[in-house]
Amino acid sequence: MSSAKIIQEQTIKAWTNAAQSCSQALTENAMHSQQKAIERIVEANRKAFGILTWDFSPFKMQPIAGLSALFPAMPDALSSKSTSRRVKQLKK
């Protein structure tokens, strides 16, 4: 009877250790995968920011006329120096 009990205890101990080891390995794998995913997201954001901050000066980007009404802090594209008929109509 005592041999059967020892075998039973050792079997339970082995199953418990295996389950704990498996759980620990899965946790470490999940943490590693999460870290790699975050690194990829950071790298993608860095690249996107680099694209957004690319020098647009050759294109001479200008604000769109009339946006100052919607966004008062934004300067209007229609300067007082402009002489085109269309611009004068938009100013009215």
SVG drawing of the C-alpha trace seen along z (x, -y; Angstrom):
<svg xmlns="http://www.w3.org/2000/svg" viewBox="-19 -94 32 96">
<polyline fill="none" stroke="black" stroke-width="0.4" points="0.0,0.0 2.8,-2.5 4.5,-1.9 1.3,-2.7 0.9,-5.9 4.5,-6.9 4.0,-6.3 0.7,-8.3 2.4,-11.2 5.3,-11.2 3.0,-11.2 1.0,-14.1 4.2,-16.0 5.5,-15.3 2.2,-16.5 2.2,-19.6 5.8,-20.4 5.1,-19.9 2.0,-22.1 4.0,-24.9 6.9,-24.6 4.5,-24.8 2.7,-27.8 6.0,-29.6 7.2,-28.9 3.9,-30.1 4.1,-33.3 7.7,-34.0 6.7,-33.4 3.7,-35.7 5.9,-38.4 8.5,-38.0 5.9,-38.2 4.3,-41.3 7.7,-43.0 8.5,-42.3 5.0,-43.6 5.5,-46.8 9.0,-47.2 7.4,-46.8 4.7,-49.4 7.3,-51.9 9.4,-51.4 6.3,-51.8 5.4,-55.0 8.9,-56.3 8.9,-55.7 5.4,-57.3 6.6,-60.4 9.6,-60.6 7.4,-60.6 5.1,-63.2 8.0,-65.5 9.6,-65.1 10.6,-68.5 7.6,-69.7 9.2,-73.1 9.6,-72.3 5.8,-72.2 5.2,-75.4 2.2,-74.2 -0.3,-76.9 -3.4,-77.0 -6.8,-76.5 -8.7,-79.8 -11.5,-80.3 -10.3,-78.0 -9.7,-80.9 -13.4,-81.1 -13.4,-77.6 -10.1,-77.8 -9.5,-81.4 -5.9,-80.7 -5.0,-79.7 -3.9,-82.4 -6.0,-82.9 -4.6,-82.0 -6.1,-85.1 -3.6,-87.8 -4.5,-91.5 -1.8,-91.7 -3.6,-89.4 -5.2,-91.0 -7.0,-88.2 -10.7,-88.6 -11.5,-85.2 -9.6,-86.0 -11.5,-89.3 -14.8,-87.4 -13.9,-84.9 -13.0,-87.7 -16.5,-89.2"/>
</svg>
